[in-house]
Amino acid sequence: MSNTTGTMEAIDKKELITKDLMTVPNAISFCRVILITPFVAFFVAKMYVAATITIALSGLSDCFDGLIARKYHQESEFGKIIDPLADKLTLLAAGICIVMIEPIALPLMGLMVVKDLLMITGGVIVVKKGIIPPKSAWYGKVGTILFYITIGVIVLMAVFGYVNKPLTITLLCVTLFVEVFSLINYAVVFFRLMKGKEASSEK
């Protein structure tokens, strides 16, 4: 009887995991990860128009997957992991590419890369601790949208051969400010989750 119950529980768990993975928002997040390769390839080949279109598609899909998840009740625990991970990987790739045409952005991009790596590390720690990751907060989404806008503007300037250092630095600084604000708030959430986990384990 116990073996049968254990088997049924395993089957139910497998079905839940499959159902959790097979959602439209998660598929869109996977597509965002896939789009990183052609974006980098276009950028390295100096096909800036194609790179702009690719990053624009990635940005638009980032907006739609959340809307679809909420509207059609397809929010999932896996989606809470793959969605921000797709964001971070895209932003890291885009940041590295931008430095190739705007070396002046290196210090700011370096800070943003460190910030995203810290967030990825924090996310991994949370998952390993058995804690369900929280939804992406509004400040995280605002930072992502600003970054996409900044990347788009810088790439478009490269397409038309237009140089405007003050504009580039302003865009990067504003985006960095929002990203740092986001990091601080996520850090507060991270330590709160860890403290709550320790408190529950002591009981």
N, C-alpha and C positions, 0 to 999 in steps of 0.2 A: 504493500500500500504506500509506504513511504517513498519507494523507488518510483512508483507511478506519479505520486505528487511532485517529486523532484523533477521528473521528466516533463510534466505539464508546466511547471514553473519555468523551466529552461526554455520550453517552446514559446510560452507567453512572453518571456523576456526577449527572446530572439525576434519575435514579431513586433514588439514595442520598439526595439532598436531599428529594425528595418523600416517601420513606419516613421520613426523619428528622422531617419536619413532621407527617405524618399518624399521630399516636399519640394515645391517649386522654389521657395526662398533659398533653400539649401543648394539647389541646382544652380541658381543664379550666383550664389557665393562661390561655388566651384568654378563657374565660368569666369568670375573675376580673377581667380587665381590663374586660370589658363591664359587669360588675356595679358598677364605680366610678360610672358615670353615674347609674343609678337611686338608688344610695346617697346621692350628693350631692343629687340632686333631692328625695328624701324628707327629707333633713336640712334643707335650705333651706326646705322647705314645713312644717317642724316636725312631720312625720309620723314621730316618733321610733321608734314600734313597728316600722313598715315598714323604717326605716333599720337598726334593730337586727337584724331578721330578715335583711336583705340582707348586712350585714357578718358575721353569723354564718354564712351560707351560704358567703361568701367564705373565712372562716377554716377551715371544715370542708373545703372543697374543697382548700385549701392543704395540709391534712394528708393527704388521700386521694391527690392526684396523685403525691406521692413514694412512697407505699406501693404504688400500682399500678405505677409505673415500675420499682421494685425487684422486686416479686413476679413481674411478667410480662416482665421484661427489656426494658422499653421506654424505658430511659434513652437520651437522645440529646444531641448537642452543642447543638442548638437549644433543647432543654429546659433546659439549663444556663443559657441566656440569658433565655428568656421567663419561667421560673419566678421567679427573683429580681427580674426587672423588674416582673412583676405584683405581687409583694410590695411593692416600693418605691413604685410608683404608688398602690397602695391605701393604704399607710400615709401617704403625703404628703397624699392627698385627705382621709383620716380625720383627720389631725392638724390640717389647716386648718379642717375643720368643727368639731372639738372646741373650738377657740379661740373660735368664735362663741358658744358657751354657757358656756365657762369661760375668760374672759380671763386669769385667773391662770395658766393653762397656757401662755401665749404664750412666755415665755423658754425653758421646757423643750421645747416643741414646735418652737421655732425651732432649737434645737440638734439636735433629731432630724431636722428637714428638711435641715439642712446635712449631717448625717451621711449621709442617704440620697442626697443629690445627689452627694456625694463618691464614694459607692460606685457609683452609676450611671456617673459620669465614669470611674472606675477600670475598670469593666467594659468601657466603650466603648474605652478605650485598649488594654486587653488584647486585645480582639477585633481591633482595627485592626493590632496588632503580629503578628497571626497566631497568637496563643497560645490554646490551648483553655482556656476558663474552668473552674476547679475546681468540684466539687459544693458545694452549700450546706453549711456546717458546722453542727454541733449548736448552737453558741452563737447562730448566726444564726436558726435555727428557734425557739430558746427565746425570743429577743428578739421575734420576730414573734408568737408565741403570747401572750406577756405583753402586747404592745401591743393585740392583739385583745381580751384580757380587760379591759384598762384602758378601751378605747373602749366596750366593752359595758356596763361598770359605770357609767361617766359618763353614757352615753345613758339607761340605765335609771333613774338618779337623776333625770335631766331628765324622764322620762316620769311618774314619781310625784311630782315636785316636791320631792324630798328633797335637801337641801343638806348636804354634809359636806366642808368644805374640807380638813381634815387627811387624810381618806381619799383624796381626789382627789390631793393633793400627794404622799402616800406612794406611791400607785400609779404616778404619773408619774415620781417619783424612782427607784423600783426599776426601772421599765422603761427609763429613761434610762441608769441604771448598766449594765444588761445590754447595751443598744444601744452604749454607748461601749466596753465590753469587746469587743463583737463587732467594732466598727470598728477597734480597735487590732489585733486578731488578723487581720482581713482585710487591713489595711495591711501587716502583716508578710508575709502570703502574696503580696500585690501586688508588693512590692519584691523578694521572692525570685524571683517569676516574671520580672520585668523584668531582674534581674541574670542569671538563667539564660539569657534571650534574648540579652542582650548578649554573654555568654560564648560562646554557640553561634555567633553571627554573626562573632565574631573568629577562629574556627577556619578 
